[in-house]
Each structure stands twice: as structure tokens, then as C-alpha cells.
Amino acid sequence: MDNLVELTGSDLPPSPIFLDFLTRFLDAGSPAEETWHDQLSEQLSDAPKRARERASGQLGRLALDGTAQAAIHSAYRWFRELATSNLDALRELHERYRFIAVLGVPRSGGTYLIAELFAALGYEPSSVPAAIAHDGFPEAGPTVFMPRHNGWMRTMLTTGEYISMLELFFGKRKDPRIHVPKKLTKGIYASGFFKQILGRDAEFVVTVRHPLTCCISTYEKSGGLPPGGLFAERSTIEHWIRRDLLSVGTSREELASLDYFAAYVRYWEQYYTSLALSGFVRHARTTVIGFGAARMQELAARWHRRLGSGRSPTNFVTRADLQARHPQWMQRSLEAIERVADLWRRMGLSFPVAELEECL
């Protein structure tokens, strides 16, 4: 198993997001650029592309920097610990950090909650790197083998990189045990893995939003409803939708013919079905919350009181006009909600149907 260390080269190189994080960590005095927490932004994000461009231009510098090299070594050490099931290393991780993870489809309120958690810990969300806070990292998804790409190995490596990032980002905190907020949308693809990484004391919040309004928010974030109303892949969220539907046997030809909502509501239903089966909802410290300003702000206020921030939560932004935009989608939404709720009931779980009836 020592040969795993040799995978630090071309076989399993560091991710661009990790290298970009290191570059920006070394430039700690540069202006913050983070916008992941912005509830009102509907612009497409090119953050992964920009991360690749920045990282490729900084490889020489990182190779000569002691801090960067130590972090890269730590990432591969954690990769080895995970690949060889080093339980002692995991215990040390859990003694150092207490994770609070938010799961739910994108555009269902999780970003607001993560931003409020960081604020409750004394951080301005704009100063927190997206790779630390948001749902694009670590990488996880339906396991795929492609030329020079093994999805499962990539999940383990990026998780090792994420832990190395935590060591740098939280390195100056003196707390006996550091609270770590994380938006973990991708947790359902490797639920057993992430539950053990985060530990028994981890807390989970599951956010749920009505599929009709969640779909509208998704296409607005992705550039608007595509011409002709057919599903199109333009954004990271739409990539996840396409990937997830293909992973369960939807053909490319069928996907190309689906109207936008038909594709979206399949993804929404598939996600919350998988979430019920993942075990996250059964965890003793899991809160399921329906999308809505009063509920989100009350949960955020409890965190601020508990963590002693002395601050009040920011306003949670909702729009009351969305449900009237596509009345033809309502019946299919209700059918999907009922199917998911029925599955949750059969498993002894409570899906927030009454809260979804507000259709926010």
C-alpha cells in the first residue's frame, strides 16, 4: 500500500481547485473575491475554469514554497490514510473538528445557512474560500471510469485535499474543537464514506424546496429557460442534473428530448429518494427544514446564540411570484412530492410536505 504515495504524479495529480486554494492562501493579503454566499446573484459561475487557469500559472511558485509543499504532502498523506482505513487518523480528525453539514438540492437554501454558520463563527462569508464552504468540493458523484480518471479515487484524493485545506484555513484557531460548516450536496453519492469522514458527532441539516420554484431558481441561475423549453446543460447544476439522470439509465436521446421541468423534477425526486436511503436523515443530529424565510432565519438565529456570535442573522430572501410563472408544472410537482413523501413515510421518516405547500 505504500505505493499509493507514488500516485502524486501524473496518475493522480492534485486538483486545480486545491492548487488554486494554495495560491490564494499564500496571497492572503489580496482582496477577497468570494461570491458563493450571494443569494441574489443569478450569474453563471466560471469559478472552476478560473481556478484551473490560476493554478496552471502558479505551479512553479508552489513547487518552491514550503507551506504549499507541506499542504500537498498532507493531502496525499490523508489520501493514503483514507485508502488504508487508518481509524486512528480519523479519530484525530474528529477530535480536532466538529462538522455541521448541509445537504439538499442546489437552490434550496443551503448556501444561506452555511454563510450564517460562518458568520456565527466570526467569519465574513466573503473571506471564506468556496472550496472550504460550498458544495463543489470535495468531488463526488456516480462512480465513473474514464481514460485516466477513476471517480472513486478522485473522491478520496479531493477529500484529502479538503482536510489539508482545513488545516491551513483554521490553523490559527485556538478552540479545543473547531466547528466546520460545509455544504455537502454531493454527500449522497458516497454517504457511508462521508458519514465516517465527518464522524458520529457531526450535525446535518437537510433543506427541501418545492420542485417548481426550485426549478425556476435553477434555470435563472443557469442563464434563463432555454429556447424551446428543452433541457440544456450550461451550468454546474445542470451538469449535475444531466450526470445524475444518465447514471440511472436515462439515454442521451431521451434526455435531449425532455422539457426542462421534466428533466429537473426527475433529478429532484431522485436526489431526495437517494437522500432517504443514504442514512443522513436518520442521523440523531439531523434537522429537516422546508424552504422559507422564517424557518431559515430562526435556525440561523439559534446557531448565532449557541456559538456566541452576538450577531443577528441576515434576512433570507424569497420571492412570492415564482409559483404563478409555470402553472403547467404544478401537477407534476405534486406527484413527485407525494412519491418522495410516501417513500420517506415507509422508511419512518417525515418529509416536510406541509412546508412545501407554501410553494416558495
PyMOL commands that set and color helices and strands:
alter all, ss='L'
color gray80, all
select helices_A, chain A and resi 2-8+16-26+47-56+59-64+66-83+87-96+110-120+125-127+130-133+151-169+185-198+211-221+227-229+236-247+252-257+260-278+293-307+322-324+327-346+353-356
alter helices_A, ss='H'
color red, helices_A
select strands_A, chain A and resi 97-103+145-146+149-150+178-183+203-208+286-290
alter strands_A, ss='S'
color yellow, strands_A
deselect
rebuild
show_as cartoon
